[in-house]
């Protein structure tokens, strides 16, 4: 294998580390924003609704930009898309240099577009440069590194803010500058990516295999029912996204919003209410990050050995366990106490469980998308990025009008639907899953 194999491993690590660092800035600034903007309430257009409106705008801009992701990646290339995505995500990091409603909304809007490009292009790069039989393993490695952004982002908040009740201008500027530097290092990592040439004794990466197939035929992907064997324009992308034949995959992807909304929103709110020390919130987030790393490595190897459908059964069981743990520790109704009084140990254990659940689910969904959309990975991961934000936004909106107990029931329905959709996937679409 020689230099080609080593170059491939370096690319996988650079891609994952770069994405992790950019998202660390995202999670760090997301954690800081409520505390900082609360101090400017009533000034420069800032009010108590700005945080929710801003992050809702981020998700909406991602969804709106979704039809343009595949054409953009096809036009400027995966590497340039990674860099552009990192720069756009950095706009949110810079918005708190001058805290105001306008700067924050502009930052979150650009951040949403950057997230869409970053998520789709990083997974596309990995998929296109992975041999088919090593795709699940490489995705597991990617997720284990990438999802440490939760650990790093919360670590920044823990060390920089801790139990402080007030963030001075000096502290705010130092924290913002640290996050901007971290994002810059991530973008630089993506600039260092280089093409990988397969060696004679190495399994051909999906990208090279795809180019060879395109030279001899213009096959369609059986699961989408449309010709995806060429770089899509806007019309082709939009038509593919609206195709009824993608409903099965869309339902599978909708499952991806459960874990992020739980550990990013529900858990911090309840932990802040049930435990006295606010520092337990970022500490919980750090344990989620540890769970993400462990779960990603386990999932990659499990899917490679057992295949997608068997692994989906195990991952669904883990998801049910995660929901049961959350329902036990957190109050299901605002007027009721939790079934089991939470302790620091149980909260941190829950963080590990949620982290493992999220990462295994992410590796499974990424593997399915990578295999089904082999001939057009940019479209597949553009759809994935879109559905992630549709899922998160929908769950947030539903949470505003329902008790947590109702949301737990909805989570169970979504997980069950995902499992049923995976088990009924066309066998031809997953013909490489057991290679």
Secondary structure, DSSP 8 states (H G I E B T S, - for coil): -HHHHHHHHHHHHHHHHHHHHHHHHHHHHHHHHHHHHHTTTTSTT--TTHHHHHHHHHHHHHHHHHHHHHHHHHHH-HHHHHHHHHHHHHHHHHHGGG--HHHHHHHHHHHHHHHHHHHHHHHHHHHHTSBGGGHHHHHHHHHHHHTHHHHHHHHHHHHHTTT-S---HHHHHHHHHHHHHHHHHHHHHHHT-------TTS--BHHHHHHHHHHH----BTTTTB--SS---HHHHHHHHT-GGGHHHHHHHHTTHHHHHIIIIIHHHHHHHHSS-THHHHHHHHHHHHHHHHHHHHHHHHHHHH-HHHHHHHHHHHHHHHHHHHHHHS-SSTTS--SS---HHHHHHHHHHHHHHHHHHHHHHHHHHHHHTTT-HHHHHHHHHHHHHHHHHHHHHHHTTS-HHHHHHHHHHHHHHHHHHHHTS-TTTTTTTT-
